[in-house]
Amino acid sequence: MDKTELKRSYWTDAALAGGVIGIVILIINIIQINLPTGSVTTLLSLVKFLAFGYLLYYYARKRSIKYDAADGFSFGQSMGYILAMMLFTGFILGLADFVLGNYIVPEYYEESFAAMLDNNPMYDPDTPEGERMLSLLDAYRRSPVANALGGIFSYLIYGGLLGLIASAFVKRKPEIFAGE
């Protein structure tokens, strides 16, 4: 594939790969929501982590193969592509959290939110700061923009950390004897 075609297909490939990763993780999240808490949900969390890591590696490797052997595919190129994928994955999962938490299964999200606040030593509902914190968090949960940006930010970090490992396996050194 020539270099202009590679540049043209970069964001299309990243969007497709990020979309697939986002949908797979979303499906696992929906299954997890509908199961009682216990060992099955713990197992599903492991499956989600492994699926995420595998898909990250798979799509980064698929992208690296498009580059000529003479050019190679550097660690930085791999990380850049993985982070581009994570923009789309985070956007999908952030909006999905908004829809799930506000319209489809709000009771599940309310329970999770209450448990999170109960386990937070900084939260005291009897103080004005606690009430303010609760109102700010509630406004965040009800905002699609905040959820989308939160999803993007969190998956840039999560995918970036796993991408450090995946990129070590995906990178390819240029082959000096490959060429015309």
N, C-alpha and C positions, 0 to 999 in steps of 0.2 A: 504494500500500500504506500502511495507516495505521501510526502510530508504535508501537502496542502489538504489532502483527503483526511489525514490523521487529525489535523487541526479542526477541520470542519465537523468531524464526527465526535470530538471530545465531549462536548456537553450533551449531545444526544445519547452517547453511550453511558455517561455518568447518570443522566436522568433515568434511563431505562434500568440500569443496575441498581440505583438507589431506590427506584420505585419497587422493583422486585423484592429487595431486601426489606423495605418498609412493609410491604403487604405480607410477606412471610412472618415477620415479627408481629404484625398486627393480628394475624390469624392465631398465632400462639398466645398472644395476650388475651384475645377473646375467649379461647379455650380455658386459659388459666382463670379468668374472671368467673366462668360458669362452673368451676369445680370447687368443692370445699377445700379449705386450707388444710394442708397436710403433706405427706410424702409425695403424692402425685404432683402437686404444684411445685414442690422442690425439684422433682425430676423434670418437669416441664421447663423450669428455669434453666436447668443444665442443658436441655435440648435447645432452648432459645439461644443460649450462649454459644453452643457448638454450631448451630445453624448460622448464626450471625458471623462467627469467625470463618466458617467454611465459605459462605457466600462472599464475604469480603475478599478472601484469598482467590476464590474462583473468578470473580469479575476483574480483579486487579491483574491476575495472570492472563485472563482472556485479552485484556487491553495490552499487556506487555508483548504478547505474541504478534500483535499487529505491527510492531516496530521491526525494522530490518535487523538482521544479525549484526551488520556492520555498525549500526547506531547503538544497539543495546537499549536497555531500559533501566535508568538509574533509580536509586533509592528515593531520591527527591521527586522524580516523576511519578513513582508509585504512590508516595505519600500524598502528592498533589491530587492524583486521581481518586484516591480513597477519600480524601476530604471533600472533593467535589461530589462523590457519591453520597456522602453523609449529609450534605446540604439537603438533598432530596429525601433521603430516608428520614431525617429529623423533621422536615416539613410535614411529610405524610403522617408520621407518628404523633407529632404535636397536634395537628388538626384532628386526628382520630381520637386522641385523649380528650380534646375539647368536646367532640360529639358524644363520645361514650360517657364522659363525666357529667354532661349537662342534659342529655336527652335519652340515652339508651339505658344505661345502668347507673344513674346518679347515686343510688343507695350504696353501691359498692365503693364508689369514690368518696362518699361521705364517711363511710366507716374507715377507709384507709386514711383519710385526712384527719379524722378524729384521733386515730391511733398514733399518727405522726405527731400531732400536737401534744398528746398525753405523754409521749416519750421525749419531748423536747424540754430540757431543764430551763431554758430561757423563757418559756411561755407560762405566764400566770394570768388566767382569765379574769382575776379579780382586780387587776390594775388597769389604768388607762392605756398603758403601753400594750398590754395583752389584748385589749379590745381593738386597738389600732392595728396590731399585727394580724388579728383575725380578719378585720375588714379588708386589709390590703391583700392578704392571701385569698380571700373570697373573691375580690375583684379580679385578681390574677386568674383564678380558676374559671371565671366566667368570660374571659376575653379570648377570642380566637387568635388574635394577633400575638398576645402574650404566650399562649400555648404553642403556637407555631414557632415563635422565636426561641422559646424555652426548649422545644424539641430539637431545633437546629443546633442550639448551643450544646445541649447535652450529648447529642449524637456526634457532633464534631469532636468532643472530648473523648467519648467512649470509643468511637470508631477510630479516632486518631491514635489512641493508646493501643488498640488491637492492630491498627495499621502499621505501627512500628514493628511489630512481630511479623505480620504478613509481608511487609515490604522487604524484609531481610530475605525472604524466600522467593519473592517475585522478581527482584532486580536481576538484570542480566548485564554482564560486562560486554562491551563491544568486541566483536570478533575481528581482529585486525586483518585476517586473511579472507574474510567474507566480503565480497564486493565484485566489481566488474573485473 
